[in-house]
Amino acid sequence: MKCTINISPIQTEFTLKNSTSYAGSKPFLVFLEKIKLFYAFEQVGCAKKPNSLFSMSRILMYLIVGWLLGCERLFHFRSLQNDTLIRRFLGGKCPHYSLLYKELGRLANTVPTVRDDLRRINQQLISPHLPSELVLDFDSTVNTVFGNQEGAAVGVNPHKPGRKSYHPVMVYEGKSRFCLNAMLRPGNTHSSTDILTFAKETLKLVANGHAVKYVRFDKGFGGEEFYRFWEDVKIGYVGKLKWTKRLQAEVANCRYWKRFINEDIIIEGITLVYQATSWKNPRFVVVIRKAHRQDEDQLQFYDFLWEYEAMVTNLAWEPIDIWRFYNQRACMENYIKEAKHGFSMEAISTSSFVANEIDLLLKLLAYNLFERFKAGFCDPVHRGFTIQRFRRDFLHVTGILITHSRKVILKMAEPFHNRQSWERIANKVALLI
């Protein structure tokens, strides 16, 4: 008995017309239409003549769609150029991928306000879905480059030591996962370089209708000016503090620790008033120490059994609450990983520094659009999906566009296993006004 069917006798013909590999993206494309993203892009300063074949708004929309559908490099857009559904969405024709390099460079050279415009559009799109009180999480990452791109420099690079890189900084909203702002920097900059200017710009962006309640940041962002800025604007902050010998000696003099957890892992904490050498004023420093359960005498006399963490803050909370609140920013690594691997944030598109920052802002805008789409239209079980899994389960579905009786119908693959969930998403999007 034969258990397989021979494939070799099957003939091949390239005659299928009006087909699409992204039929599952129809609800998302309808979503982009209904939120009037195309109109928002038209407000960006025009760098092209009105009679040009591809307006700048169409170029920007094409980039957003491409990053959402899984293009990792600009030359990957050639897979979208002849797709029937994408061409119809963009007005009948898609630009050649080589034009995208030129258009990003044109934006960088002729529209000096384009980065501010993209940040403003991003804020307008996510503002209705942000909580009334915001928690800002600052973090940075390293994007390795493989060339001599403008602004790239050799700096701290844990994955490719000695390679040139960029060092972008981002700020996310801690409760909603949205990226509020981003800035591209050379690879040899410190985490705190220009961070105060970046923080002021972010506060200005979110000022309309939202109050920043708390700020969290890593030890790389610390410094007298940064701390004093949050104190002056009366915003609570918690930041990791470098464990120095001076701080260690100060903590060693503390004898009265408060035990918060007394199980297999023991956690104790203390709050002290401490002034680092670079600070002009003393501040609250919360120290948490952890150890696996040992004999009580061993924990008392052998300090090396403890693991210490220090955080600077202006909040008068219990040490355990400060520690738990700070640890909630651990999700930042997942958000950055989603932007880097899901939307190719680490893929550097051009040789121009400004053009690369425009591309970075577009990719983070695509990230925010995806997060807004999931929160508003997907079932709860699908809201935790990464973009890669969402593409595999919903977007990358074959289909054919046909015209019949003055109607355009998108016929999708019959064995689509997520059909019911997809139809629920499509019905919710259809109700969007």
Salt bridges, closest charged atoms under 4 A:
GLU103 OE2 - LYS48 NZ 2.88
GLU103 OE1 - ARG106 NE 2.88
ASP116 OD1 - ARG119 NH1 3.74
ASP117 OD1 - ARG120 NH2 3.53
ASP137 OD1 - ARG216 NE 2.67
ASP139 OD2 - ARG329 NH2 3.53
GLU201 OE1 - ARG119 NE 3.69
GLU224 OE2 - ARG228 NH1 3.16
GLU224 OE1 - ARG283 NH1 2.90
GLU231 OE2 - ARG283 NE 2.71
GLU268 OE2 - ARG259 NH2 2.62
GLU268 OE1 - ARG289 NH2 2.79
GLU296 OE2 - ARG259 NH2 3.15
GLU309 OE1 - LYS240 NZ 3.79
GLU309 OE2 - LYS290 NZ 3.25
GLU318 OE2 - LYS258 NZ 3.10
GLU346 OE2 - HIS341 ND1 3.42
GLU357 OE1 - ARG115 NH1 2.67
GLU357 OE2 - ARG119 NH2 3.21
ASP359 OD2 - LYS363 NZ 2.93
GLU371 OE1 - ARG177 NE 3.15
GLU371 OE2 - LYS374 NZ 3.46
ASP379 OD2 - ARG424 NH2 2.74
ASP379 OD1 - LYS428 NZ 3.81
ASP393 OD2 - ARG389 NE 3.60
GLU423 OE2 - ARG419 NE 3.16
